[in-house]
Amino acid sequence: MKTKKAAEIIGQKVYKQLGKGWKPYIWENLGWHVHWCNGAICLNYTSREKTFWCMIGAPNSGTGHLDFGRNLKYSKNPKQAIRIACKIAREVIAQEWQPIIDSIEHVSKNVG
């Protein structure tokens, strides 16, 4: 965005839609940007396309992607972008992490 004020306006508008637990972050880096975080989930806004996309990673990591950028989807609706990211995260965990979880459970039960 061209101005901090524009970022603040979209930041507050979306913040009110998202509800409790979300925190907006506004910063400048070759233009003004805004994203909202709630634990391990960060919702991002692309002002050029006026779309939202979501990253899931370790809380407060700033950059961690659970899906490592695969299947990144954009939406005009912030809540829909969150739903898409959560669906992808569940699929990734089920497909790729479940064998690790199963191994941990098996080993921890059998080490005595």
Number of C-alpha atoms within 10 A of each C-alpha: 16 12 11 15 12 14 24 17 12 18 20 15 11 19 19 11 11 16 9 9 10 19 17 19 14 14 13 13 6 8 11 17 23 23 23 22 21 16 15 16 23 25 23 22 23 15 16 7 10 11 16 21 23 27 25 26 18 14 14 13 11 14 13 17 18 20 18 12 12 10 10 14 16 21 17 14 13 20 17 16 22 24 12 17 25 17 11 19 18 13 13 15 15 12 10 10 12 12 12 11 12 11 11 12 11 11 10 10 9 8 6 5
